[in-house]
Amino acid sequence: MNKEDNYVKNRLLDLADITYSKNIYAYSGFLNLNEINIFNTITNQLPPVNYYLTGGNVYAERKIVVFKPIEVYYEEDVPITLLKIEPLNKKYADTLNHRDYLGAILNLGIDRSKIGDIFIGENVAYIYVITGISDYIINNFTKVKHTLISCKIAYDEIENVRPNLKEIKGTIGNIRLDSIISLAFNKSRSSIVSYIEEKKVFVNGKIITSNGYSIKENDIISVRGLGRVIYNRQISVTKKGKNLVSVSIYC
């Protein structure tokens, strides 16, 4: 582990110790996939506590760890709030993407660990944040690029929060990790090797370091620097023995 990874590891162990020694709930900030993978490697080092991960949504990639005392007879609300962002004037709104929203929030001086997943629809975005920072964001998050926005808590709208997916179909030789990534992001298989070797590729939240790793239906592949893709299914086999497959990329 490098210095940064060791910091994450020690911070998570400290939170677990707080729960164990003080018999109280403790919460991490939002973890990225690499940090979640670090946590999964140290669960056997935790003191006797209960724990689970949540991002506020079944589609979430970034998640917090909730540490819960074993002998506790009450439930605490998970400190995650869903915010809804809309342009004040939809007619003149910019076309905004994930990077636009994230950059605008971080420019408020907010730490990345306070921000969870961002789901983007047509003229709307939903953003999961740590509850303690939600009021500050609501009061100060007023503009993304040139678009003036409103920001409010999204009560009872979780059913509207889902990824925007684009289906891609294509033929590949074998249904393996490098082939699926190559198809999804229109890159050569050889260029994908560096992402895998540098441990930037995750399948269902776990780091995978083998180019030939076999992919199954509904596997979610995340590539740091490229994005996320779901392998849907094999549609058919061509006369030349190629696999016609369907994948969906997160837009």
Secondary structure by P-SEA (a helix, b strand, c coil): ccaaaaaaaaaaaaaaaaaaaacbbbbbccccaaaaaaaaaccccccccccccccccccccbbbbbbbbccccccccccbbbbbbbbccccccccccaaaaaaaaaaaccccccccbbbbcccbbbbbccccaaaaaaacccccccccbbbbbbcccccccccbbbbbbbccccccaaaaaaaaaccccccaaaaaaaccccccccccccccccccccbbbbbccbbbbbbcccccccccccccbbbbbcc
